[in-house]
Amino acid sequence: MSAARQRPSGSLDELERRLARETQIAQRQREKMLREVQRREAMREFDAVKRRRGLRYLALLGMLTFTAVLVTLVMFRVLSLVFA
């Protein structure tokens, strides 16, 4: 017979302890995976916020550049009319 079948009668406690230990290990692994998933989701949200903020600043810079060019052109037009 195999060694698993020749256990003494007190092996039930050992099996219960092993089962409890394996259950704890499995629970820790599940918690670790859950924390990892939550961390990845938080990073994804943070990256989305960074991307939106970057696009907003880029749009603002574009608008400011356009405004500066427009003001410069209007200034030159006004100056050419004044000194014409």
C-alpha positions in Angstrom: 0.0 0.0 0.0 1.0 3.6 -0.5 2.3 5.8 2.3 -0.9 7.9 2.1 -3.0 5.0 3.1 -0.9 3.9 6.0 -1.2 7.0 8.1 -1.9 6.6 11.8 -5.2 7.6 13.2 -3.9 11.0 14.4 -3.2 12.1 10.8 -6.7 13.8 10.6 -5.3 16.7 12.6 -2.3 16.9 10.3 -4.6 16.9 7.3 -6.7 19.7 8.8 -3.6 21.8 9.5 -2.4 21.2 6.0 -5.8 22.1 4.6 -5.9 25.3 6.7 -2.4 26.3 5.6 -3.2 25.7 1.9 -6.4 27.6 2.3 -4.5 30.6 3.8 -1.9 30.4 1.1 -4.7 30.4 -1.6 -6.4 33.3 0.2 -3.2 35.3 0.2 -2.6 34.6 -3.5 -6.2 35.7 -4.3 -5.7 38.9 -2.2 -2.4 39.6 -3.9 -4.0 39.1 -7.4 -6.9 41.4 -6.4 -4.4 44.1 -5.2 -2.5 43.8 -8.5 -5.7 44.1 -10.6 -6.7 47.2 -8.5 -3.2 48.7 -8.9 -3.3 48.2 -12.7 -6.8 49.8 -12.9 -5.6 52.7 -10.8 -2.6 53.2 -13.1 -4.9 53.0 -16.2 -7.1 55.7 -14.7 -4.1 57.8 -13.8 -2.7 57.5 -17.3 -6.1 58.5 -18.8 -6.1 61.6 -16.6 -2.5 62.5 -17.6 -3.4 62.0 -21.3 -6.5 64.3 -21.0 -4.4 66.9 -19.1 -1.7 66.8 -21.8 -4.2 67.2 -24.6 -5.8 70.1 -22.7 -2.4 71.9 -22.4 -1.6 71.2 -26.0 -5.0 72.7 -27.1 -4.3 75.7 -24.9 -0.9 76.2 -26.3 -2.3 76.0 -29.8 -5.0 78.6 -29.0 -2.4 80.9 -27.5 -0.1 80.6 -30.5 -3.1 81.3 -32.9 -4.0 84.3 -30.8 -0.5 85.6 -30.8 -0.2 85.3 -34.6 -3.6 86.9 -35.1 -2.8 89.9 -32.8 0.6 90.3 -34.6 -1.2 90.4 -38.0 -3.8 92.9 -36.8 -1.1 95.0 -35.3 0.8 95.1 -38.6 -2.4 95.9 -40.5 -3.2 98.8 -38.1 0.3 100.1 -38.3 0.3 100.0 -42.1 -3.0 101.9 -42.1 -1.7 104.5 -39.6 1.6 105.2 -41.5 0.2 104.9 -45.0 
